Amino acid sequence: MKNPSLDAGRRRGALPRLAAHLDRDAAEARADAEHYARQGNTSMQTVSMVAVGTCERAAAKLRDEYVSLTSGPRKI
């Protein structure tokens, strides 16, 4: 039997870690884009910048979800 409050606690704890991973992925993709720009490879630069945007949007959504989970009504 699953414990819903335990599952929610694990999810809350994982969200900041996942967002941090996505931030690192975005930084790596940004470095790749800069590398491709120096090489003049505009198509790969574009692909890398799309990856940056995707990672940043996903990280923002995770942070929003974390805020909504942690700022909900509290039992007294």
N, C-alpha and C positions, 0 to 999 in steps of 0.2 A: 504494500500500500504506500502510495506517495504522500509525502507531507507537503501540502501546498505552501505553507509559510517557509519551510526549509528551501523549497525550490525557488521561491521568490527571493529569499536571501542570497542564494547562490547566484541568481541572475543579476541582482543588484551589485554583488561583488565583482562579477565578471565584466560588467559594462565598462567601467573605467579602464580595465586592463585591455579590453578589446579596442577601445578608442585610442589608447596609447599605441597599440600595435598598428592601427590604421594611420596614426600620425607619423610613425616611423616609415611605413610604406610610402606615404605621400612624400616624405623627405627624400627617400631613395628614388622615387619616380621623378622628382624635381631635379635631382642631381643627374639622372639619366637624360632628362630633357636638355639640360645645360650642355652635357657632353655631346649629344646629337646636334645641338645648335652650333657648337664649335666645329663639328665635322661638316656642317652644311646639310645634314640629313633631315630635311624638314618633315618628311612623313613620319619618321620615328619620333621626332620631337613632338609632333602633334599627338601621337599615340601616348607618349609619356605624360603630356599635359592633361589628356583625358583621364589617365589613371590618377593623376594628382587630384583632379576635381572629384572623381568618384570616391577616392579615399577620404577626402576632406568632408564631403557631404555625408558619407556613412558615419564618420566619427561624430559629426554634429548631431546626427539622428540618435546615435547611441547616448551621447551626453544629454540630449533632451529627454530620452526615455529614462535615464538614470535620475534626472531631476524630478520627473513626474512620479517615479516609483518612491523616491525618498522624501518627497514633500507632500505626500498624500495624507489623508486623515490618520491621526494617531489614536491608539486606544489609551485611555487614561485609567 
